[in-house]
């Protein structure tokens, strides 16, 4: 598959990209280079190769979810720009 200038312009429109029309030739050359590379990949024999689902054999290596109080209420409010006794003060967002 080869791309042409109309393809470049159509892709730019769909992606909401704007670029200098003087660079269209370079963009066309780059896109055709990418398409040629993909065509080379399509020629690789992948018969008998299992699809890669994960990059490692480890699945869901997560820490235990334990509820802890790491910051006290007063420590949380200490650096607040505005506070009212036990609460953060924020600008009004609703009428």
N, C-alpha and C positions, 0 to 999 in steps of 0.2 A: 504494500500500500504506500502510495506517495501522496503527500499533502501538497496543496497549492495555496496561492494567496487567498483565495476565497475561504479555504479551510481555516487559515490563520485568522482571518477577520471574523469568521463565525465563532471560533473558539474564544477570541478576545471579547466578543459581544456577550457570549454566554457566561464567561467568567467575570464580566464587568471590569475588564482590563483596558487600560488606555496606554498605548505606546506610540512612539514616533513612527510615522509611516516610512521614514527613511530606513528604519531598522527591520522592516518586514522581511527583507531578503535574508538577514541574519537569523531571524526567528524561524523562517521557513527552512533554512539549512539545518538549524538545531533540531527542529521537530522531525525532519526527515532522518537525521542521524539517530534520534531516539527510536523511530519506527523501524529503521534498518537493524538496530540492535535487538529489538523485540523479535523481529523476523528471524534473526540468528538464534535466539533462545527457543523459538518454536521448532527449530530443527533438531534440538537436543533430544536424544532418545531417553525418555523417562519411564520406559517399561519396567515394571517391577519395583519402582521407587515409591516408598510410602509417602503420603503427603505429610508435610511438616505442620503439626498443630501447635506445638509448644517448642520453645527454644531450649528448654531443659527438661529433665525427667521429673523435676520437683514440681508438685502441684499444690497450690494454695498454701504456701509456707507463710503463715501469718502468726502474729503473736496472739496470745489469749486476750480477749476483750474483757478487761477488768475495770470496773468503775472505781475511780480513786479521786480524792480531792487533792490535787497537786498545788493549787493556788487558793489561798483563803479568800473569803469575801472581801476583807479589807485590803489585801494585797492586790486584788483585781481592780479595786476602785482607786488605788493610790495614785496612778498616773493618768486618771481620767481627766480630760480637759474641763469637763463640767460634771458635777454630781450633785445629787440631792439626797442627803442622808445615806440611804442604802441603795440608790439607783443611779444609773447613768442618765444624764440629761442630754437630749438630742434635739435638733431643730424639728419643729412641727412639719409633718409631711402631708397631712390631710386637713381639710377645712372642717 
